[in-house]
Amino acid sequence: MPEAPRQARARAADLQQQINHHNYRYYVLDDPEVPDSEYDRLMRELQQLEADYPALITRDSPTQRVGAEPLEAFAEVQHAVPMLSLGNAFSEEDMLDFDARARKQLGAGASISYAAEPKLDGLAISLRYEHGILVQAATRGDGKRGEDVSSNVRTIPSIPLRLLGEDWPEVLEARGEIFIPRKGFDELNQRARSRGEKVFANPRNAAAGSLRQLDPRVTAARPLAFYCYGYGAVSSGDLASTYSGCISVLKSLGIPVSPELAVLQDVNACMDYYRRLGERRDVLDYDIDGVVFKVNSLAQQAELGFVSRAPRWAVAHKFPAQEALTRVLDVEFQVGRTGAITPVARLEPVSVGGVTVSNATLHNMDEVEKKDVRAGDIVFVRRAGDVIPEVVRVLQERRPEGTRPVTLPSRCPVCDSEVIRTESEVVARCSGGLYCAAQRKEAIRHFSSRLAMDIEGLGDKLVQQLIEQDWVHDPADLYSLTLEQLAGLERMGRKSAQNLLDALETSKQTSLSHFLYALGRREVGEATSQTLARRFGSLRALREADEEDLQQTPDVGPVVAAHVASFFRQQHNREVMDKLLQAGITWQESVPASTPDQAPLSGQTFVLTGSLSQPRSRIKSRLESHGARVSGSVSGKTSYLVAGEAAGSKLEKARSLGVQILDEAALERLLENL
Ligand code: 5U1
């Protein structure tokens, strides 16, 4: 690579600085200093310089937003500081209660001023800056662990790749919401319509779908925007003594914040703000579903603390959800993956907040009985944000003659098995298990999903066909499919059929925790599968465990223990498991650990990088089954870096920190010797 002359280096640095400054004027201050043509000219000059001297390209150059290669999957990110959720207020009374509770806790005479901002209807994100450079962007996920969507987030023009000035903390995690402004959303859908593609139901779905693209070039074409409303880890401690002060600091670093931020002296002013913003809701350029109020003093916030994962110092005062009136045509029953039978109202199609609604959930029979919803009724239907539309209430006075109460069917509408509703459960369930086609499809989809057996290429439509052909009655049947069978299916040439067979073969090498999760027990999610696998070490031991024994497992209480023991007791479940093992599914058994601390790799942190010969999820799960933690980024706390082919910056960082580096062969040796 030719060394750039000093003059070119200086000019490139100057251009980067000018472009960053104009981004700040445009996106943060909403006050551009130059016309678009001048901005474009600066950008073109920088692109030309970088083309002439590739050595000038830096990771944070404004030309480097798009360019990362498509991913196979998103890596998992552990949040250094959990991402919180918010409690809701639905009325003025709720707001008064919230304020009274906070003042009571702060002590007599305490006065509270609040910071107020719109609550955007988007997707929460955490942006990690190290030494002023954007190094990682992660979704909220479950609040503790999210997904690494860095390459996609880098394409969002309003998100700075480098913070302004020099006065930033060494580590700063800015948090906020990614959203699609309405104008961009309308244009996006118009484009989709003109190409005959699927349109998005609302801006929130469009934002979520855009961020979850494996190819950053797709994300780059979506009109995403960002507002920051707080921070996670900050190496220098708090940025200011008030929330509004912190937001000013973040803004001065070039991070976009809501222009609607206001500091209000008391709860009455909050209610005024709420009313005024509510009146302007429809003219804003983005969807909002309420107002977030936060105690402005950070000292008071610290005193108030948290309840569960929501702070006691913040609340989302929601706007009334959008509702409409329509007629119930019928009440039908859907069967889910776990056999749960959900009553659904089929409706005369109606527009609710701009979206056509023709089905609404009735949740369960308790709800149906409580609301007394009947076919023929006129009902209020509500749709709020991403929530499934629901029937709110029946207009009894408009009930036609001759309607009859809805009753739970005694047989499953899909497979005719008996429907069971136990005393302790509000949910009714089909007892057909894997015999029920509705459950079969969902069970197989779940079985093949990424966190389960990770069978690439086994999509929804294909599973549907396999079931319609009557080739797959339980997950083990997948492993008897032949090339001839698969190649004859719709949209499946021989090559795709062979790819699927290869993926099935690869999936046979798994881990006990993946296998347990794949069995699809409602009570055994990813975390419980891991703790069970770690504690028992083998399927044999787990099959023999009784409820008491199971309850010795961390986080397994009496209800989960009872369900798990009953699952392993049932003959048809044992048969499916045996069939799967006979099909060749295998994993490395580990020494059972009575407590997680006794696992051989407990306390060790691994990072995986580069291109590896097995899916990362599988290596991760093998390591976790021995008690290791697998993280997405290298730090002083990393014990080992597992580096595959073409490892890049993580490998460099690990070397500079003196972290022990393993190739795949060395990792296998380490695991074998445990
Ligand atoms: N405007 C705003 N939205 N929002 C969402 N502020 C805000 N704060 C949040 C969330 C989840 O959480 C804080 C408690 C950090």
Boltz pocket constraint, residues with backbone or C-beta under 6 A from the ligand:
constraints:
  - pocket:
      binder: B
      contacts: [[A, 84], [A, 85], [A, 86], [A, 117], [A, 118], [A, 119], [A, 120], [A, 124], [A, 229], [A, 230], [A, 292], [A, 311], [A, 314]]
      max_distance: 6.0
